[in-house]
Amino acid sequence: MRRIGLAFAALLAGAAQAQDVNIAVGGAFASLDPHFHNLTPNSALTQHLFDRLLEPDADLRPQPGLAESYRAISPTSWEFRLRPNIRFHDGTPFTSDDVAFTFSRVPNVAGSPGSYAFFTRPVREVVAVDSLTFRLETNGPAPLIPAMMQGLPMIGRRQGEGRATSDYNSGRAAIGTGPYRLVSYTPGDRAVFARNTDWYGGAVAWNRVTYRFIGNDSARLAALKAGDVDLIDQVPTRDVAELARDARFAIFSKPAVRNIYLYLDGWREQTPHVTDHQGRLLTVNPLRDVRVRRALSLAINRAGIVAQVMDGQAAASGQLLPAGSIGHDPALTPDPHDPEQARRLLAEAGYPQGFTIALHGPNDRYVNDAQILQAIAQMWARIGVRVRVEALPSSAYFSRSARDEFSIGLLGWGTGTGEPDSPLANLLATIDPTRGRGSSNRSRYSNPTFDAVLDRALATLELPEREALYREATTIAIRDQAIIPLHHQVNLWAARRGFAFEARNDERTMAMSLSPNP
């Protein structure tokens, strides 16, 4: 599979500066507000407009961004030096005060279904030393500050003060320092960007970028084949082999850090979508019993999903991050497919005949998400758990999921740091908004022992010791069946001949990663 490095792409960019490019993505983006929802399609979209202090490369390693350098002054103090002469699209200089404003805004974005506060909560104060130098004073040792700064888009006080998410979506506040300027935005459909000739990174390859959402796999692929778009992501796995044989196209791939998993309502005494087989709501929530959660996991044939649903473009998972990642524990293997044991556990828990449940998930966010739901429903039926699948557009699904409307739901989560700090703190830590913990903990899982180990991990400076604590915390949560891991995706893109794409393991699809390939 062909790839091209950014250095070579930069050499080619000059020859393509008059070109326009059309990109179609399969994940629905919800807002131009860079702090509204910590969701990969939103991050990829807004990264065209807004820079970060440090920028992740294709393997999530921190690279200089708005900050040209940084250093740890002490375990609780980090000093950053900004690049000189950075300006917003309206000409306003970018300064340390804008960094302070960004940190103050992030925890207070109204209606956010997935907060960015995870990136700001370790910081108790932003101290401006001068216009280009500032210090992040943390609540305790915070070894991951550089990695976390890769995930926090910077905005300006002048452009953002007093502005709401609607002001970003209208374009009034969508003014960043990034490689592109906003031309237009149609929610749920497309954004159009124009090259920012003053960007600190130099002239980008494309004069104009049309960035479209086409949620239907077949329609997205048809747009590529018809020449309506130049690049698509989330290539339908069933079509990868055919496209790879077609000289008109090139496939680009990279193993993903995203874990596809199920969350389960294990906290309410009565859950809204579990009934007996006659449709009567159960007075006791069976998902609170770890034996039931374990039975549901054992009933899933992960290898079958990888082979038949994902066409081999995934790896079965038993934890948060894939093999080779920091914090991955080789001892935590995927649960085996064991329907007999699953039936025994259900009987032990008092459900020998099973029950009926609604399984919710998106139908336009993750690769083959609706098909995954259907496959799991068939597998659970074999142990007596009848399933009503409800696959929804992601915009509706995420907002309803955030309101705890479901009993079991399909989600995906990766990491922006290369470490499991984000999924551990956001998906599994006890919900505590004041600490930026549990912002996407849809299971409402809470275990004080887990929380204590995670606290130690996030304050441990030495990587070997921190990794051991990551593994300990992960083992606790997986043992409790806090979530049911399914698989890690392989990220897939396809481009027309004449284009090359630098595949990323964070799944982001951006014009900055696309280059001409004569």
N, C-alpha and C positions, 0 to 999 in steps of 0.2 A: 504494500500500500504506500502511496507516495505522500511525502510530507515536505515541507520547506521551512527552514529556520527563519527567525525574524531578521537576522543580520542580512541574509540573502534577499529577503523580501524588501528590506529597506533599499537595497541597491536597485531593485526593480520598480520601486514606487514612483520614481520620477517619470518613468515612461508611461505611467497610467494615470497621471494626475487629472486628466480631462475626462476620465471614465466615470460612469455611474455604475452602481451595483445594486442588485436586488437580492434580498435574503428572506427566506421563509423559515419560521421556527414553529415547532409543534407544542411548545409550552406557553400557555396563556399568560401574558404580562398584565398586571392589574393597575399600575400607576407609574407616573414619571416622578413621583416623590421618592427620592432615593432612600428614605428612612421609613417608608410606610409598611412594607412587608418584606421580611428577610426570606425571599424566595428567589431561586436561581433565575427564572425568566425576567424578574424585575431587576435583579442585579446586573444581568447581561445587558438589558435595555438601557438602564441608567448609566452604566459605565461608559457609554458613548459620550455622555454629557458631563459627568462628574468624576474627578480624579480622587485617588486615595493618597494618604501620606506615603505608603509603600504599596507597590503593585505586585500581585502574585504572578509569577511566570506560569508556564503551562503545567508545571509540576508543583505549584503552590509554594515555591521558594520566594521569600521577600526580595524585591528589587527596589531601588530608589524610585520614588514617585514624586509627589509634591515635596517630600523631604529628601534632601540630598545626602543627609547623614543622620545618624542617631547613636547614642551611647547610654549605657547604664551608669548613672552617677553613684547609685546605691541600690540595694535590693528593692527600694520603694520609690525610686526616682529615675525617670528616663528623660534625657534631653534630646530634642530634635532640632535640626537646622533646616529651614525651608530653602528651596531654590530661590534665588533672587529673580525679580522681574516676572513672576507669574501673575497673570491677569485673568479675571473672569471674562466671559464672552462680551460683557458690556463695558470692558475696559477698566473695571475696578481692580486695584491690586489685591492679591491674596496675601493675608498676613496672619500672624499668630492669633489675633483677635477672632478671625473667622474660625480657627480651630476651636477656640473656647466656645464660640457660639454653637458650632456643630455639636459639641459634647453636651451643651445645655439643652439643645432641642431634642436629641434622640429619644430620651426616656419619656417625652411628653407629646408624642405624635398621637393625636386623637384617633381612635378607632382602629389602631394597628392590629391586624390579626397575627402578626409575628414580629415582635419588636427587635430592633437592633441594639437594645440596651445591654445585651450580653457583651458587646464590645466596649461599652463605656463604663459599666458598673465598677470595674476594678479601680477606676480613676476617681480620686476624691477631689482633685483640684487641677485645673490647667493654669499654669503660671506663665504669663508672657514675660520673657526676659527682655526681649526687644521685638521689633516687628517681624523678624525672621527667625527668632529663637524662642522656644517655649519648653517647658518641662511638664511632664505628666507625673503628678504625685499620686501614688497608689495607696490603697487601704492596707496593703500588706505586700509581701514579695509577689511580684507579678512577672514571671519569666516569659510569658507569652505575649507581652505587649507588642513587640514588633510584628509577630504573626497576626495578632488581632487587628492591627492597623491596616492590614490588607483588606479587611472586610468592611471598613467604615468610610463611606463616601463623604467628601468634604463639601460643605456649602458655605455661602457667604452671609454675613450678618445683614449687609445692605439689601441683598436679594431675598433673604428668607425671613427676616424679623417680622413677626405678625402675620406671616403667611401660613395658610392651611394646605392640606393635601390637594384640595381643589385648585389652588393657585398654581401648583406644579402641573397638574393635569391640563389646565388651560394654557400653559406655557408662560404665564406671567412670572413665575418664580423659577422656571426650569432653565436657569442660567448658571452654568458651572465653569470649570476651567478645562474641561475635557477636550479630546481630539475633534469632536464634532459639536456643532451648534444645532439647536432645534429649529426645524422649518415648520413642521406641523405634527400633530398627534391626534389620532382618532382612537379613543379607548376601545379595546377589544378587537382592533383591526390592524392598525399600522402606525408607525412613526417614520418621519422623513427627517434626515439629518444632512447638514452641509459641512464641508471641511472647515475646521478652525485653523486658519493659516498661521495663527499666533501660538499654537500649542507648543509647550516646552519640548515635547518629544520630536518636533520636526513635522514636516508635511506628511500627512497620512496618504495612503494610496488612492483613496476614492474621493471624487469631487462631491458626489451626492449618494446617500445610502437610503434605500427604501427598505424598511425592516417590518416585515409582515407576520401576522399570526395566522397560520392555517392549521387548525387543530386536527383535521381529518387526514390520516396518513395517506390515503389514496390520492386525495386532492393535492396534498403537498408534493408528493412524488410526481403527479401529473404536471404540476406547474414547473418542476425542474425539467422534465422531459420535453415540455413544450417550449422551453426557453423563456418562460415568463419570470423565472427566478434563476439566479446563478449558483446559489448555495442553499441547501436545506440541512436541518439537523434532525435527530430522531428518525433516521432512515428506517423504514419498516424492515424488521429483521428478515422477513420472508423474501425481501427483494435484494438483499445484500449481494448474494452470489451472482444474480443476473446483472446488476449494475457493475460489479467488478469485472465482468467479461465484456462490457460494452465500452469501446474505445472513446465514446463521446463523454464519458463521465469518469470521475475518480472518487474512490472511497477513502475516507480518513477516519481512523479509530484510535481510541485510547481507553484502557480499563478505568472505570470510574471509582471514585470514593463514595458515591451515593449508595446507601443501603435502602432497599425497598423492604418495607416491614408493615406489620399490622399492629395497631394499638387497640387496646381492649379496655372497656369501662370496668375497672376492678374496684371502684370506690363507692358507687352508689348502691344503696341497699336494694333498690329496684331500678332496672335499666329499661329504657323505653322501647327497645326493639327485640326483646327476647320473650317468647311466649311458649306455651305448650303446643302440641300438634293440633289442638282444636282452636288455636288463636287466642287463648286466654293469657293475659299478661302474668308472668310469674311473679309471685310476691317476694321471692328471694332471688337476687341476682346471681346466677351460676358463675359468672365471670369473676366473681370475687374469690372463688376457690381455685388455688394454684393447680389442683389436679385437673380441673376443666381446661384451664389455659394450656397446661402441658398436653392434654389430650388433643386439643385443636392443633397444636404445633406438630405432634406426632402424626396426625392424619394427613399432613401436607407432604406431597411428593415433590420436594424441591428439584430433584434431578429431572423429574418429568416436566416441570414447568420450564426449566432451563432448556431442555431438549426440544420440547414440543411447542411451547408458547414463545420462548425467546430465541428459538432457532440456534441455540448454542451461544448466543451473544450475551452471556451473563455467567456468573459463578454463584453457586449456592452459598448461603451465608448463615452463620450461627452467632454473629456479633456485629459490632457497629461498623468497623472499617475492614477493608480487604487485606489479604496477605501482603506483606511487604510494607504496610503502614505502621507508623509509630503507634504503640498500644495494642496492636493485633496480638491475640493470644492463640498460638497454635493448638492449645489444649481445648479451646472452645470450638468444637466442630459443629456443623449443622445438625439439627435433630434428625435422626433417621426416620424413614417412612415406615411406621409401625402401627397400622390401623387396629391390630388386635390389642396391643397395649393401650391404645387410645380408648377403645371400647371398655377395657377393664377399668381404666381411670374414671371414665364417665360413670360407670356403675358404682364404683367406690364413693364417688361424690354424690350419689343419689339420683343419677339420671341414666338409668339403664336403657331407657327408650329414647334418650337424647332430648332435644327441644328444637324449636324453630327460631331462627334469628335473621335479621336483615344485615347484610354486609354492604357497607357503603365505600365509595371510592370515586376518584375522578375518572373521566373518560377521555381526557385530552391533556394530561400532564406528564405521565411517565410512559416509558416505552411499553406498549401492549397492556396498559393498565386495566382496561375493561376486560380483556381476555384473561388476565391473571385472576381477576375476581371470579369469572365464570369457572375457571379451572379449580379454584379453591372450593367453590360451592359444590362442585361435583365430588371432590375428595371428602368434604365434610359429610355429604349425604351418605357416604359409605359407612360412617360410624353412627348414623342416626340423627345427625344434626342437619335439619332441613334449612335451606338458605334461600332468602329472597335477595337477589342482587340488585342494588340501586347504584348505577354508575351515573355521575352527574358532571356537568361542566365544572371545571376546576374553580371558577369564580364563585359559584354557588356552594360547591363542596367545602372549600376552605373556610368560607365565612360561617357556614353552619357547623362545621367541625369545631371551630374556635368557640362556638356557643354551646359545646357539649351536647349536640343533638343526637349523636350516634352512639351505638353500643360497640361496634367494631368498625374500624376504618383502615383503608390503605393509605400509606404515606411514604415519603422518601426523604432522606436526610444525608448530607455529606459533611464536609468540613472545609472551612476556608483557611485553616492553619496547617493542615497535614497531620494534625494530632486529633485525638478523640475528645478534646476539651469541649467543643461545641455540641456534639450530640449528647455527651454525658450531662452537660449543664443545662441544655435546652429541652431535651426529650425526657430525661430521667430524674433530674434533681427535683426535690420538693419545691412546689411552686412558691416563689417568694419574689414578687415584683421589685421590692426594695433592693434586692441583690442581683436582679437581672437573671434569676434562675427559673427554670421550668416554663419558659415562655411558650413552648410548643409541647408541653407534657400533656398530651390528650388522654393518656391513661390515668392521669392524676396519681401516678405512682409516687409513693413516699416511703422511704426507708432511712431512718436516722443514721444507721451504720454506713449505708452508701454515701449519704451526704457528707459524713465526716471524712471518709476516705477521699472523696472528690475534693473537699476543701484542702486536704493535705497535698493532693496532686497538683492543684492549681497554684499552690504556694511553694512548690519544690523547684529549686533552680537547676539542679543537676538532672540531665535527661534520663540516665539509667534509673535513678530512683523515681523520677516522675512517671516513667513508663511502667514500672512495676506497680505503682499505685493506680494508674489507668487500668491495668489488667485486673487488679483486685476489685476495683469498683465495677468494671464491666461484668466480671464473674458474678458478683452479688445480684445485679439487675437481671442478668440472663437466667440465673438460678431461680429468681422470683417470677420469671416469665412476665416481666414488666412490659415487654413488647415481644412480638414474634418476628424475628428476622427472616427474610425470604431469600433475597439474592442481591448481588451487586451487579449493576448494569455494565455493559460496555458502551461507551459513548460513540455514536456513529454520525458522520456527516457525509454528504455527497455533493460534489460540485461539477459544474460543466467543465469540459476541456478548456484550458486556458486559465484556470484558477487553481490555487493551492491554498490549503487551510492548515494552520497549526492546531492539531487536535489537543484538547485540554482535558485533564482529569477532573476538573470542577464543572464540566458540562456547559460552560458558558459559550454562547455563539455570538461572536462580535465581529464587526467589520474590520477591527484592528488586527484580527488573526487571519484575515483573508488577503491574499496577494495575487497579483498577476503571475502567471506561469507560462511564458511564451513557449 
